[in-house]
Amino acid sequence: MKSFGESGQVWDEATLDRYLTNPRAVVKGTRMAFPGLKDTADRDNVIAYLKSLPR
């Protein structure tokens, strides 16, 4: 995760959607056991929720 951020990657909606779909494909070397959210509506809901939080 650290090298992902250091490489200049930005957590925008598109990157977050790809990550929520398949974490290991987006962040190489992650050991996260989370397999991803395959349903587009589920990912959209997570992203909408995160956008609703104060920064």
Distance bins in CASP14 RR format, pairs under 12 A and 6 or more apart:
PFRMAT RR
TARGET T0000
AUTHOR 0000-0000-0000
RMODE 2
METHOD distances of the structure
MODEL  1
1 7 0 0 0 0 0 1 0 0 0 0 0
1 9 0 0 0 0 0 1 0 0 0 0 0
1 11 0 0 0 0 0 1 0 0 0 0 0
1 19 0 0 0 0 0 1 0 0 0 0 0
1 23 0 0 0 0 1 0 0 0 0 0 0
1 24 0 0 0 0 0 1 0 0 0 0 0
1 26 0 0 0 0 0 1 0 0 0 0 0
1 27 1 0 1 0 0 0 0 0 0 0 0
1 28 0 0 0 0 0 1 0 0 0 0 0
1 29 0 0 0 0 1 0 0 0 0 0 0
1 30 1 0 0 1 0 0 0 0 0 0 0
1 31 0 0 0 0 1 0 0 0 0 0 0
1 32 0 0 0 0 1 0 0 0 0 0 0
2 8 0 0 0 0 0 1 0 0 0 0 0
2 9 0 0 0 0 0 1 0 0 0 0 0
2 27 0 0 0 0 1 0 0 0 0 0 0
2 28 0 0 0 0 0 1 0 0 0 0 0
2 29 0 0 0 0 0 1 0 0 0 0 0
2 30 0 0 0 0 0 1 0 0 0 0 0
3 9 0 0 0 0 1 0 0 0 0 0 0
3 27 0 0 0 0 1 0 0 0 0 0 0
3 28 1 0 0 1 0 0 0 0 0 0 0
3 29 0 0 0 0 1 0 0 0 0 0 0
3 30 0 0 0 0 0 1 0 0 0 0 0
4 10 0 0 0 0 0 1 0 0 0 0 0
4 11 0 0 0 0 1 0 0 0 0 0 0
4 15 0 0 0 0 1 0 0 0 0 0 0
4 18 0 0 0 0 0 1 0 0 0 0 0
4 19 0 0 0 0 1 0 0 0 0 0 0
4 23 0 0 0 0 0 1 0 0 0 0 0
4 24 0 0 0 0 0 1 0 0 0 0 0
4 25 0 0 0 0 0 1 0 0 0 0 0
4 26 1 0 0 1 0 0 0 0 0 0 0
4 27 1 0 1 0 0 0 0 0 0 0 0
4 28 1 0 0 1 0 0 0 0 0 0 0
4 29 0 0 0 0 1 0 0 0 0 0 0
4 30 0 0 0 0 1 0 0 0 0 0 0
4 32 0 0 0 0 0 1 0 0 0 0 0
5 11 0 0 0 0 1 0 0 0 0 0 0
5 15 0 0 0 0 0 1 0 0 0 0 0
5 26 0 0 0 0 0 1 0 0 0 0 0
5 27 0 0 0 0 1 0 0 0 0 0 0
5 28 0 0 0 0 0 1 0 0 0 0 0
6 27 0 0 0 0 0 1 0 0 0 0 0
7 15 0 0 0 0 0 1 0 0 0 0 0
7 26 0 0 0 0 0 1 0 0 0 0 0
7 27 0 0 0 0 0 1 0 0 0 0 0
7 28 0 0 0 0 1 0 0 0 0 0 0
8 15 0 0 0 0 0 1 0 0 0 0 0
9 15 1 0 0 1 0 0 0 0 0 0 0
9 16 0 0 0 0 0 1 0 0 0 0 0
9 18 0 0 0 0 0 1 0 0 0 0 0
9 19 0 0 0 0 1 0 0 0 0 0 0
9 26 0 0 0 0 1 0 0 0 0 0 0
9 27 0 0 0 0 1 0 0 0 0 0 0
9 28 0 0 0 0 0 1 0 0 0 0 0
10 16 0 0 0 0 1 0 0 0 0 0 0
10 19 0 0 0 0 0 1 0 0 0 0 0
11 17 0 0 0 0 0 1 0 0 0 0 0
11 18 0 0 0 0 0 1 0 0 0 0 0
11 19 0 0 0 0 1 0 0 0 0 0 0
11 20 0 0 0 0 0 1 0 0 0 0 0
11 26 0 0 0 0 0 1 0 0 0 0 0
11 27 0 0 0 0 0 1 0 0 0 0 0
11 47 0 0 0 0 0 1 0 0 0 0 0
11 50 0 0 0 0 1 0 0 0 0 0 0
11 51 0 0 0 0 0 1 0 0 0 0 0
12 18 0 0 0 0 0 1 0 0 0 0 0
12 19 0 0 0 0 0 1 0 0 0 0 0
12 47 0 0 0 0 1 0 0 0 0 0 0
12 50 0 0 0 0 0 1 0 0 0 0 0
12 51 0 0 0 0 0 1 0 0 0 0 0
13 19 0 0 0 0 0 1 0 0 0 0 0
13 20 0 0 0 0 0 1 0 0 0 0 0
13 43 0 0 0 0 1 0 0 0 0 0 0
13 44 0 0 0 0 1 0 0 0 0 0 0
13 46 0 0 0 0 0 1 0 0 0 0 0
13 47 1 0 1 0 0 0 0 0 0 0 0
13 48 0 0 0 0 1 0 0 0 0 0 0
13 50 0 0 0 0 1 0 0 0 0 0 0
13 51 1 0 0 1 0 0 0 0 0 0 0
14 20 0 0 0 0 0 1 0 0 0 0 0
14 21 0 0 0 0 0 1 0 0 0 0 0
14 26 0 0 0 0 0 1 0 0 0 0 0
14 43 0 0 0 0 0 1 0 0 0 0 0
14 47 0 0 0 0 1 0 0 0 0 0 0
15 21 0 0 0 0 0 1 0 0 0 0 0
15 23 0 0 0 0 0 1 0 0 0 0 0
15 25 0 0 0 0 0 1 0 0 0 0 0
15 26 1 0 0 1 0 0 0 0 0 0 0
15 27 0 0 0 0 1 0 0 0 0 0 0
15 43 0 0 0 0 0 1 0 0 0 0 0
15 47 0 0 0 0 0 1 0 0 0 0 0
16 23 0 0 0 0 0 1 0 0 0 0 0
16 26 0 0 0 0 1 0 0 0 0 0 0
16 27 0 0 0 0 0 1 0 0 0 0 0
16 36 0 0 0 0 0 1 0 0 0 0 0
16 37 0 0 0 0 0 1 0 0 0 0 0
16 43 0 0 0 0 1 0 0 0 0 0 0
16 44 0 0 0 0 0 1 0 0 0 0 0
16 46 0 0 0 0 1 0 0 0 0 0 0
16 47 1 0 1 0 0 0 0 0 0 0 0
16 48 0 0 0 0 0 1 0 0 0 0 0
16 49 0 0 0 0 0 1 0 0 0 0 0
16 50 1 0 0 1 0 0 0 0 0 0 0
16 51 0 0 0 0 1 0 0 0 0 0 0
17 23 0 0 0 0 0 1 0 0 0 0 0
17 26 0 0 0 0 1 0 0 0 0 0 0
17 36 0 0 0 0 0 1 0 0 0 0 0
17 37 0 0 0 0 1 0 0 0 0 0 0
17 38 0 0 0 0 0 1 0 0 0 0 0
17 39 0 0 0 0 0 1 0 0 0 0 0
17 40 0 0 0 0 1 0 0 0 0 0 0
17 41 0 0 0 0 0 1 0 0 0 0 0
17 42 0 0 0 0 0 1 0 0 0 0 0
17 43 1 0 1 0 0 0 0 0 0 0 0
17 44 0 0 0 0 1 0 0 0 0 0 0
17 45 0 0 0 0 0 1 0 0 0 0 0
17 46 0 0 0 0 1 0 0 0 0 0 0
17 47 1 0 0 1 0 0 0 0 0 0 0
17 48 0 0 0 0 0 1 0 0 0 0 0
17 50 0 0 0 0 0 1 0 0 0 0 0
18 24 0 0 0 0 0 1 0 0 0 0 0
18 25 1 0 0 1 0 0 0 0 0 0 0
18 26 1 0 1 0 0 0 0 0 0 0 0
18 27 0 0 0 0 1 0 0 0 0 0 0
18 36 0 0 0 0 0 1 0 0 0 0 0
18 37 0 0 0 0 0 1 0 0 0 0 0
18 43 0 0 0 0 1 0 0 0 0 0 0
18 47 0 0 0 0 0 1 0 0 0 0 0
19 25 0 0 0 0 1 0 0 0 0 0 0
19 26 1 0 1 0 0 0 0 0 0 0 0
19 27 1 0 0 1 0 0 0 0 0 0 0
19 28 0 0 0 0 0 1 0 0 0 0 0
19 30 0 0 0 0 1 0 0 0 0 0 0
19 32 0 0 0 0 1 0 0 0 0 0 0
19 34 0 0 0 0 1 0 0 0 0 0 0
19 36 0 0 0 0 1 0 0 0 0 0 0
19 37 0 0 0 0 1 0 0 0 0 0 0
19 43 0 0 0 0 1 0 0 0 0 0 0
19 46 0 0 0 0 0 1 0 0 0 0 0
19 47 0 0 0 0 0 1 0 0 0 0 0
19 50 0 0 0 0 0 1 0 0 0 0 0
20 26 0 0 0 0 1 0 0 0 0 0 0
20 27 0 0 0 0 0 1 0 0 0 0 0
20 32 0 0 0 0 0 1 0 0 0 0 0
20 34 0 0 0 0 1 0 0 0 0 0 0
20 35 0 0 0 0 0 1 0 0 0 0 0
20 36 1 0 0 1 0 0 0 0 0 0 0
20 37 1 0 1 0 0 0 0 0 0 0 0
20 38 0 0 0 0 1 0 0 0 0 0 0
20 39 0 0 0 0 0 1 0 0 0 0 0
20 40 0 0 0 0 1 0 0 0 0 0 0
20 41 0 0 0 0 0 1 0 0 0 0 0
20 42 0 0 0 0 1 0 0 0 0 0 0
20 43 1 0 1 0 0 0 0 0 0 0 0
20 44 0 0 0 0 1 0 0 0 0 0 0
20 45 0 0 0 0 0 1 0 0 0 0 0
20 46 1 0 0 1 0 0 0 0 0 0 0
20 47 1 0 0 1 0 0 0 0 0 0 0
20 49 0 0 0 0 0 1 0 0 0 0 0
20 50 0 0 0 0 0 1 0 0 0 0 0
21 34 0 0 0 0 0 1 0 0 0 0 0
21 35 0 0 0 0 1 0 0 0 0 0 0
21 36 1 0 0 1 0 0 0 0 0 0 0
21 37 1 0 0 1 0 0 0 0 0 0 0
21 38 1 0 0 1 0 0 0 0 0 0 0
21 39 0 0 0 0 1 0 0 0 0 0 0
21 40 0 0 0 0 1 0 0 0 0 0 0
21 42 0 0 0 0 0 1 0 0 0 0 0
21 43 1 0 0 1 0 0 0 0 0 0 0
21 44 0 0 0 0 0 1 0 0 0 0 0
21 46 0 0 0 0 0 1 0 0 0 0 0
21 47 0 0 0 0 0 1 0 0 0 0 0
22 28 0 0 0 0 0 1 0 0 0 0 0
22 30 0 0 0 0 0 1 0 0 0 0 0
22 32 0 0 0 0 0 1 0 0 0 0 0
22 34 0 0 0 0 1 0 0 0 0 0 0
22 35 0 0 0 0 1 0 0 0 0 0 0
22 36 1 0 0 1 0 0 0 0 0 0 0
22 37 0 0 0 0 1 0 0 0 0 0 0
22 38 0 0 0 0 1 0 0 0 0 0 0
22 43 0 0 0 0 0 1 0 0 0 0 0
23 29 0 0 0 0 1 0 0 0 0 0 0
23 30 1 0 1 0 0 0 0 0 0 0 0
23 31 0 0 0 0 1 0 0 0 0 0 0
23 32 1 0 1 0 0 0 0 0 0 0 0
23 33 0 0 0 0 1 0 0 0 0 0 0
23 34 1 0 1 0 0 0 0 0 0 0 0
23 35 0 0 0 0 1 0 0 0 0 0 0
23 36 1 0 0 1 0 0 0 0 0 0 0
23 37 0 0 0 0 1 0 0 0 0 0 0
23 43 0 0 0 0 0 1 0 0 0 0 0
24 30 1 0 1 0 0 0 0 0 0 0 0
24 31 0 0 0 0 1 0 0 0 0 0 0
24 32 1 0 0 1 0 0 0 0 0 0 0
24 33 0 0 0 0 1 0 0 0 0 0 0
24 34 0 0 0 0 1 0 0 0 0 0 0
24 35 0 0 0 0 1 0 0 0 0 0 0
24 36 0 0 0 0 1 0 0 0 0 0 0
25 32 0 0 0 0 0 1 0 0 0 0 0
25 35 0 0 0 0 0 1 0 0 0 0 0
25 36 0 0 0 0 1 0 0 0 0 0 0
26 32 0 0 0 0 0 1 0 0 0 0 0
26 34 0 0 0 0 0 1 0 0 0 0 0
26 36 0 0 0 0 0 1 0 0 0 0 0
27 34 0 0 0 0 0 1 0 0 0 0 0
30 36 0 0 0 0 0 1 0 0 0 0 0
34 46 0 0 0 0 0 1 0 0 0 0 0
36 42 0 0 0 0 1 0 0 0 0 0 0
36 43 0 0 0 0 1 0 0 0 0 0 0
36 46 0 0 0 0 0 1 0 0 0 0 0
37 43 1 0 1 0 0 0 0 0 0 0 0
37 44 0 0 0 0 1 0 0 0 0 0 0
37 45 0 0 0 0 1 0 0 0 0 0 0
37 46 1 0 0 1 0 0 0 0 0 0 0
37 47 0 0 0 0 0 1 0 0 0 0 0
39 45 0 0 0 0 1 0 0 0 0 0 0
39 46 0 0 0 0 0 1 0 0 0 0 0
40 46 0 0 0 0 0 1 0 0 0 0 0
40 47 0 0 0 0 0 1 0 0 0 0 0
41 47 0 0 0 0 0 1 0 0 0 0 0
41 48 0 0 0 0 0 1 0 0 0 0 0
42 48 0 0 0 0 0 1 0 0 0 0 0
42 49 0 0 0 0 0 1 0 0 0 0 0
43 49 0 0 0 0 0 1 0 0 0 0 0
43 50 0 0 0 0 0 1 0 0 0 0 0
44 50 0 0 0 0 0 1 0 0 0 0 0
44 51 0 0 0 0 0 1 0 0 0 0 0
45 51 0 0 0 0 0 1 0 0 0 0 0
45 52 0 0 0 0 0 1 0 0 0 0 0
46 52 0 0 0 0 0 1 0 0 0 0 0
46 53 0 0 0 0 0 1 0 0 0 0 0
47 53 0 0 0 0 0 1 0 0 0 0 0
END
